[in-house]
Amino acid sequence: MDQKVWNLLKSKPLQSLPVLGFFQNYDLDKVVRHGEFLLLVGTSDYPWAYLCGDNPEELFALLEKFDYATQYFANVEEWMLPILTHRHKIDWKLSTHRYYLAPERTVDPPDVESRRLDPSLAGYVFENSAYKDFTSELYIRDRLDMDVSAGIWIENKLVGWGMTHDDTSLGFLNVLPEYRGKGLGESILRALILEKRKLDSAIFVNIEPHNHQSINLIKKLGFSYDREVSWVKLT
């Protein structure tokens, strides 16, 4: 990555969290810059164009340069949407609230033992996912192979798990319905945080606004709200 691009990203430490995370794992295919606004393209499940900047005029000019070479956009803030859809319509949009955990926040070890998930469990995780429209078994297998994960087994049955998304944010936290209310989700999240800290990685999550249970959990562990962001597929 070009030093000027790197410096621009580092000058926006919270906005660039998922951008830096994504390109830790995936090749940088293309960079478009206008002023201090950046668009960086890389491919995980789709060729994602990550946006980072705060000037509407610069974003408009940047998109004209880019000419919508991909229809998939990430790190999209609400004010960006009218500009992004100037020439296109939204096919689908997944909106979340981003929370981050400051390095100085102390997190206790989990109460329930967990262990890393083998990539062979990707099909099981996918079949029990609430986000089948936004993910795939191949994507989950890729994440299990490339980054941290944590699962809890009861009587040899995987009953709860968590891992990371392609931008290295913590996610896919899920406990089977019959095992909820026992603190397993919190134990999984604590395990993931401690594993990320061993790697000296930034820790953040993206949660849908209506998921009050997960929001309450991460607030309990010391996460702070950053901003609303979306993943957008245009037509």
C-alpha positions as a Markdown table, in Angstrom:
| # | Residue | x | y | z |
|---|---|---|---|---|
| 1 | Met | 0.0 | 0.0 | 0.0 |
| 2 | Asp | 1.3 | 3.4 | -1.0 |
| 3 | Gln | 2.7 | 5.4 | 2.0 |
| 4 | Lys | 0.4 | 8.4 | 1.2 |
| 5 | Val | -2.6 | 6.2 | 1.2 |
| 6 | Trp | -1.5 | 4.5 | 4.4 |
| 7 | Asn | -1.0 | 7.9 | 6.1 |
| 8 | Leu | -4.5 | 9.1 | 5.0 |
| 9 | Leu | -6.0 | 6.0 | 6.5 |
| 10 | Lys | -4.1 | 6.3 | 9.7 |
| 11 | Ser | -5.2 | 9.9 | 10.0 |
| 12 | Lys | -8.8 | 8.6 | 10.4 |
| 13 | Pro | -8.3 | 5.8 | 12.9 |
| 14 | Leu | -11.9 | 5.0 | 13.6 |
| 15 | Gln | -13.3 | 5.4 | 10.2 |
| 16 | Ser | -10.5 | 3.4 | 8.7 |
| 17 | Leu | -10.8 | 0.4 | 11.1 |
| 18 | Pro | -12.6 | -1.9 | 8.6 |
| 19 | Val | -10.5 | -0.7 | 5.7 |
| 20 | Leu | -7.2 | -1.5 | 7.4 |
| 21 | Gly | -8.7 | -4.8 | 8.7 |
| 22 | Phe | -9.9 | -5.9 | 5.2 |
| 23 | Phe | -6.6 | -5.3 | 3.5 |
| 24 | Gln | -4.7 | -7.1 | 6.2 |
| 25 | Asn | -6.3 | -10.2 | 4.8 |
| 26 | Tyr | -7.0 | -9.5 | 1.1 |
| 27 | Asp | -5.0 | -8.1 | -1.8 |
| 28 | Leu | -5.5 | -4.4 | -2.7 |
| 29 | Asp | -6.7 | -4.5 | -6.3 |
| 30 | Lys | -7.2 | -0.8 | -6.9 |
| 31 | Val | -7.0 | 2.6 | -5.3 |
| 32 | Val | -8.8 | 5.7 | -6.4 |
| 33 | Arg | -8.1 | 9.0 | -4.6 |
| 34 | His | -9.5 | 12.5 | -4.9 |
| 35 | Gly | -8.2 | 15.0 | -2.5 |
| 36 | Glu | -8.2 | 13.2 | 0.9 |
| 37 | Phe | -11.0 | 10.8 | 0.0 |
| 38 | Leu | -10.1 | 7.2 | -0.7 |
| 39 | Leu | -11.7 | 4.3 | -2.4 |
| 40 | Leu | -9.9 | 0.9 | -2.1 |
| 41 | Val | -11.0 | -2.2 | -3.9 |
| 42 | Gly | -10.3 | -5.8 | -2.8 |
| 43 | Thr | -12.1 | -9.1 | -3.2 |
| 44 | Ser | -13.4 | -11.5 | -0.5 |
| 45 | Asp | -16.8 | -12.9 | -1.3 |
| 46 | Tyr | -17.3 | -10.0 | -3.7 |
| 47 | Pro | -15.1 | -7.2 | -5.1 |
| 48 | Trp | -15.7 | -4.6 | -2.3 |
| 49 | Ala | -15.0 | -0.9 | -2.7 |
| 50 | Tyr | -14.2 | 0.6 | 0.7 |
| 51 | Leu | -14.9 | 4.3 | 1.2 |
| 52 | Cys | -12.9 | 6.5 | 3.6 |
| 53 | Gly | -13.3 | 10.3 | 3.8 |
| 54 | Asp | -15.5 | 13.1 | 4.9 |
| 55 | Asn | -15.9 | 15.5 | 2.0 |
| 56 | Pro | -19.1 | 15.1 | -0.1 |
| 57 | Glu | -17.6 | 16.9 | -3.1 |
| 58 | Glu | -14.5 | 14.8 | -3.1 |
| 59 | Leu | -16.7 | 11.6 | -2.9 |
| 60 | Phe | -18.7 | 12.7 | -5.9 |
| 61 | Ala | -15.6 | 13.4 | -8.0 |
| 62 | Leu | -14.0 | 10.1 | -6.8 |
| 63 | Leu | -17.0 | 8.1 | -7.9 |
| 64 | Glu | -16.9 | 9.7 | -11.3 |
| 65 | Lys | -13.3 | 8.6 | -11.6 |
| 66 | Phe | -14.1 | 5.1 | -10.4 |
| 67 | Asp | -17.1 | 4.8 | -12.8 |
| 68 | Tyr | -18.7 | 2.2 | -10.5 |
| 69 | Ala | -16.2 | -0.6 | -11.5 |
| 70 | Thr | -17.9 | -2.7 | -8.8 |
| 71 | Gln | -21.4 | -2.5 | -7.5 |
| 72 | Tyr | -20.4 | -3.5 | -3.9 |
| 73 | Phe | -19.6 | -0.8 | -1.5 |
| 74 | Ala | -18.5 | -1.0 | 2.2 |
| 75 | Asn | -17.9 | 1.4 | 5.1 |
| 76 | Val | -20.8 | 3.5 | 3.7 |
| 77 | Glu | -22.0 | 6.2 | 6.0 |
| 78 | Glu | -25.6 | 7.5 | 5.8 |
| 79 | Trp | -24.5 | 10.9 | 4.3 |
| 80 | Met | -22.7 | 9.1 | 1.5 |
| 81 | Leu | -25.8 | 7.3 | 0.2 |
| 82 | Pro | -27.4 | 10.1 | -1.9 |
| 83 | Ile | -24.1 | 10.6 | -3.6 |
| 84 | Leu | -23.5 | 6.9 | -4.1 |
| 85 | Thr | -27.0 | 6.4 | -5.6 |
| 86 | His | -26.8 | 9.5 | -7.9 |
| 87 | Arg | -26.6 | 7.2 | -10.9 |
| 88 | His | -27.7 | 3.9 | -9.4 |
| 89 | Lys | -30.4 | 2.3 | -7.3 |
| 90 | Ile | -29.9 | 0.1 | -4.2 |
| 91 | Asp | -30.3 | -3.6 | -4.7 |
| 92 | Trp | -29.8 | -4.4 | -1.0 |
| 93 | Lys | -28.3 | -2.7 | 2.0 |
| 94 | Leu | -27.2 | -4.0 | 5.4 |
| 95 | Ser | -26.9 | -1.3 | 8.0 |
| 96 | Thr | -25.2 | -1.6 | 11.3 |
| 97 | His | -23.8 | 0.4 | 14.3 |
| 98 | Arg | -20.1 | 0.1 | 14.8 |
| 99 | Tyr | -18.7 | -0.2 | 18.3 |
| 100 | Tyr | -15.0 | -0.4 | 19.2 |
| 101 | Leu | -13.1 | -1.5 | 22.3 |
| 102 | Ala | -10.3 | 0.8 | 23.4 |
| 103 | Pro | -6.9 | -0.9 | 24.2 |
| 104 | Glu | -6.9 | 0.2 | 27.8 |
| 105 | Arg | -10.2 | -1.5 | 28.5 |
| 106 | Thr | -9.7 | -4.6 | 30.7 |
| 107 | Val | -11.6 | -7.8 | 29.7 |
| 108 | Asp | -11.8 | -10.8 | 32.1 |
| 109 | Pro | -11.3 | -14.4 | 30.8 |
| 110 | Pro | -14.4 | -16.3 | 29.8 |
| 111 | Asp | -16.4 | -18.3 | 32.3 |
| 112 | Val | -16.9 | -21.2 | 29.9 |
| 113 | Glu | -14.1 | -22.9 | 28.0 |
| 114 | Ser | -14.1 | -22.5 | 24.2 |
| 115 | Arg | -11.8 | -23.6 | 21.4 |
| 116 | Arg | -11.1 | -22.6 | 17.8 |
| 117 | Leu | -13.5 | -23.8 | 15.1 |
| 118 | Asp | -12.1 | -26.0 | 12.3 |
| 119 | Pro | -13.0 | -24.8 | 8.8 |
| 120 | Ser | -14.8 | -28.1 | 8.2 |
| 121 | Leu | -17.6 | -26.7 | 10.4 |
| 122 | Ala | -18.4 | -23.9 | 7.9 |
| 123 | Gly | -21.5 | -25.7 | 6.6 |
| 124 | Tyr | -22.9 | -26.2 | 10.1 |
| 125 | Val | -22.3 | -22.5 | 11.0 |
| 126 | Phe | -23.9 | -21.4 | 7.7 |
| 127 | Glu | -27.0 | -23.6 | 8.1 |
| 128 | Asn | -27.5 | -22.0 | 11.6 |
| 129 | Ser | -26.9 | -18.5 | 10.4 |
| 130 | Ala | -29.5 | -15.7 | 10.4 |
| 131 | Tyr | -27.6 | -14.0 | 7.5 |
| 132 | Lys | -27.8 | -16.5 | 4.7 |
| 133 | Asp | -28.7 | -13.7 | 2.3 |
| 134 | Phe | -25.5 | -11.9 | 3.0 |
| 135 | Thr | -23.0 | -14.7 | 3.4 |
| 136 | Ser | -22.0 | -18.1 | 2.1 |
| 137 | Glu | -20.5 | -21.4 | 3.3 |
| 138 | Leu | -17.3 | -20.6 | 1.3 |
| 139 | Tyr | -17.0 | -17.2 | 3.0 |
| 140 | Ile | -17.4 | -18.7 | 6.5 |
| 141 | Arg | -14.8 | -21.3 | 5.7 |
| 142 | Asp | -12.5 | -18.6 | 4.5 |
| 143 | Arg | -12.9 | -16.7 | 7.8 |
| 144 | Leu | -12.4 | -19.7 | 9.9 |
| 145 | Asp | -9.2 | -20.5 | 8.1 |
| 146 | Met | -7.8 | -16.9 | 8.2 |
| 147 | Asp | -8.6 | -15.5 | 11.6 |
| 148 | Val | -9.6 | -16.2 | 15.2 |
| 149 | Ser | -12.8 | -18.0 | 16.2 |
| 150 | Ala | -14.3 | -19.5 | 19.3 |
| 151 | Gly | -16.8 | -22.3 | 19.8 |
| 152 | Ile | -18.4 | -23.9 | 22.8 |
| 153 | Trp | -19.3 | -27.6 | 22.8 |
| 154 | Ile | -21.8 | -29.3 | 25.2 |
| 155 | Glu | -21.9 | -33.1 | 25.1 |
| 156 | Asn | -19.9 | -33.0 | 21.9 |
| 157 | Lys | -22.4 | -30.7 | 20.2 |
| 158 | Leu | -21.3 | -27.2 | 19.0 |
| 159 | Val | -23.9 | -25.0 | 20.6 |
| 160 | Gly | -22.4 | -21.5 | 20.3 |
| 161 | Trp | -19.7 | -19.7 | 18.2 |
| 162 | Gly | -18.2 | -16.5 | 17.0 |
| 163 | Met | -15.5 | -15.5 | 14.5 |
| 164 | Thr | -14.6 | -12.5 | 12.4 |
| 165 | His | -15.8 | -10.9 | 9.2 |
| 166 | Asp | -13.5 | -10.1 | 6.2 |
| 167 | Asp | -12.8 | -6.6 | 7.7 |
| 168 | Thr | -11.6 | -8.4 | 10.9 |
| 169 | Ser | -14.5 | -7.2 | 13.0 |
| 170 | Leu | -15.9 | -9.6 | 15.5 |
| 171 | Gly | -19.1 | -11.2 | 14.4 |
| 172 | Phe | -21.2 | -14.3 | 13.6 |
| 173 | Leu | -21.9 | -14.5 | 17.3 |
| 174 | Asn | -24.6 | -17.2 | 17.7 |
| 175 | Val | -25.9 | -19.5 | 20.4 |
| 176 | Leu | -28.4 | -22.2 | 19.5 |
| 177 | Pro | -31.9 | -21.2 | 20.9 |
| 178 | Glu | -32.1 | -23.9 | 23.5 |
| 179 | Tyr | -28.8 | -22.9 | 25.0 |
| 180 | Arg | -29.3 | -19.2 | 25.3 |
| 181 | Gly | -29.6 | -17.3 | 28.6 |
| 182 | Lys | -26.6 | -19.2 | 30.1 |
| 183 | Gly | -23.9 | -16.6 | 29.4 |
| 184 | Leu | -22.4 | -18.6 | 26.6 |
| 185 | Gly | -22.4 | -15.7 | 24.2 |
| 186 | Glu | -20.5 | -13.5 | 26.6 |
| 187 | Ser | -17.9 | -16.3 | 27.1 |
| 188 | Ile | -17.4 | -16.6 | 23.4 |
| 189 | Leu | -17.1 | -12.8 | 22.9 |
| 190 | Arg | -14.5 | -12.6 | 25.8 |
| 191 | Ala | -12.5 | -15.4 | 24.2 |
| 192 | Leu | -12.5 | -13.7 | 20.8 |
| 193 | Ile | -11.3 | -10.4 | 22.4 |
| 194 | Leu | -8.5 | -12.1 | 24.2 |
| 195 | Glu | -7.4 | -13.9 | 21.1 |
| 196 | Lys | -7.4 | -10.6 | 19.1 |
| 197 | Arg | -5.4 | -8.9 | 21.8 |
| 198 | Lys | -2.7 | -11.6 | 21.5 |
| 199 | Leu | -2.4 | -10.6 | 17.8 |
| 200 | Asp | -2.4 | -6.8 | 18.8 |
| 201 | Ser | -5.4 | -6.3 | 16.5 |
| 202 | Ala | -8.0 | -3.6 | 16.7 |
| 203 | Ile | -11.2 | -4.8 | 18.2 |
| 204 | Phe | -14.6 | -3.7 | 16.8 |
| 205 | Val | -18.0 | -5.0 | 16.0 |
| 206 | Asn | -20.9 | -4.1 | 13.7 |
| 207 | Ile | -24.3 | -4.8 | 15.1 |
| 208 | Glu | -27.8 | -4.2 | 13.6 |
| 209 | Pro | -29.5 | -1.4 | 15.5 |
| 210 | His | -32.5 | -3.6 | 16.6 |
| 211 | Asn | -30.2 | -6.3 | 18.1 |
| 212 | His | -30.5 | -4.8 | 21.6 |
| 213 | Gln | -29.3 | -8.0 | 23.3 |
| 214 | Ser | -25.9 | -7.9 | 21.5 |
| 215 | Ile | -25.6 | -4.2 | 22.0 |
| 216 | Asn | -26.2 | -4.5 | 25.7 |
| 217 | Leu | -23.6 | -7.3 | 25.9 |
| 218 | Ile | -20.8 | -5.3 | 24.2 |
| 219 | Lys | -21.6 | -2.2 | 26.2 |
| 220 | Lys | -21.2 | -4.3 | 29.3 |
| 221 | Leu | -17.7 | -5.3 | 28.1 |
| 222 | Gly | -16.7 | -1.7 | 27.6 |
| 223 | Phe | -17.3 | -1.1 | 23.8 |
| 224 | Ser | -18.0 | 2.5 | 22.7 |
| 225 | Tyr | -20.3 | 3.6 | 19.9 |
| 226 | Asp | -18.6 | 5.0 | 16.8 |
| 227 | Arg | -21.0 | 5.4 | 13.9 |
| 228 | Glu | -23.6 | 3.8 | 11.6 |
| 229 | Val | -22.2 | 2.1 | 8.5 |
| 230 | Ser | -23.7 | 0.0 | 5.7 |
| 231 | Trp | -22.7 | -2.6 | 3.1 |
| 232 | Val | -24.5 | -1.7 | -0.1 |
| 233 | Lys | -25.1 | -3.6 | -3.4 |
| 234 | Leu | -26.2 | -1.3 | -6.2 |
| 235 | Thr | -27.9 | -2.0 | -9.5 |
